[in-house]
Amino acid sequence: MRLVRRALAVGFTLNELSQVLKVRDRGGAPCRKVRDLAIEKLSSIEAQLADMSVLRDELRSTLNDWDARLARSTPGSPAGLLEALAASEPNKPLRSADARRTLKRKVSKS
């Protein structure tokens, strides 16, 4: 049980674990397969972290722009935040719709 819990905790799926354990139970040595799977998981996590870092920076930039707009507007009057968001170029300050969909898929697979 500890093996299954730990494997799941580091990102292996039940299907992957099942396949590896079947090989092992038949007397095989799935060690290289296990390592290859772990490398794939690490690569995926690193890509997700890079995407999240870009998203964080873009959101910071958007918030800085919005703060400046709010500082220039009078209380109770519109500052045009949503309009500024709609008018912004993809990736400046927010990422494009394609990149958001890719990130969403990656995060939902985790």
N, C-alpha and C positions, 0 to 999 in steps of 0.2 A: 504494500500500500504506500509506503514511504517513497518508493521509486516512482510510482504513478503521480503522486502529489508533487514531487519535486520536478518531474519532467513537465507536468502541466504548468507549474509555476514559472519555468524558464521559457515557456512558449510552445512546447510541443503540443500537437493536437492528439486527441485520443486515437484517431485513425493512424497518424504517424507512429505513435507509440505501439499500437497494435501490430503494425507491419514489422517494426523492428523486433518486438518481442517474439513474434512468430519465427523470424529468422533465427533468433537466439535459441528458442526452444527446440528448433530442429537441429541444433548443434552448430549453427553458423556463427560467424563473428561479424555482426553488423556495425562494428565500431566506426568504420570509415563513413558509412551511411549516416550514423548518428552525428558525427562531426560535420558532415556536409549539410545536414539539416540545421544544425546549430549555426553554421556560418550563414546560411540563408536567413535565419531568424535575426542574427546580429545585423546583417546588411539591411534588412527591412526596418529594424528599430533605428538604425543610424539614419536612414532616409527619412523616416518619420520625424526624428528629432531635428534634422535639417529643415524639413518643411515647417515644423512647428516654430522653429527659430525665425524663419522668414516671416511667417504669419505674425509672430509676436512683434517683430520689428515694424511690420506694416501697420499693425494695429496701434502701436505707439505713435507712429508718424501720423496716422489718422487722428488720434486723440490730441496730439499737439496742434494739428491744424484746426480741429474743432475748438480747442481751448482758446486759440487766437481769435477765431470767429466769434466765440461767445464773449470774449473780452471786449471786442469792438462793438457788440450789439448792446442795446439798452435792455434792461430787465423787462420781460414780458413781450419783447418783439422777436420775431423769428430770426434765427441766425443762419438758416439755410444748410444745416448739417446734412440732412438726407440728400438735398440737391447737390451738395458738394461731393458726397459719396457717389452719387449716380454719375456725376460729371468727371470723376477722377479716371485717369488712365489705368488700365489693368496693371497690377503690380506697383502702382504709384498712387496712393499709398496702400490700397488693398489688392490682394492677389486676384488673378483672373478667375472666371467661373470654372474653366477647365482644371486649373490647379486646385481649386477648392473641392471639386468633385473627386479628383485623384486623392487628395488628402482624406476626404470623408471615407472613401473606399478603404484606404489603408488603415485608418483608425477603426472602422467597423469590423475589419478582419481580425484585429487584435483581440 
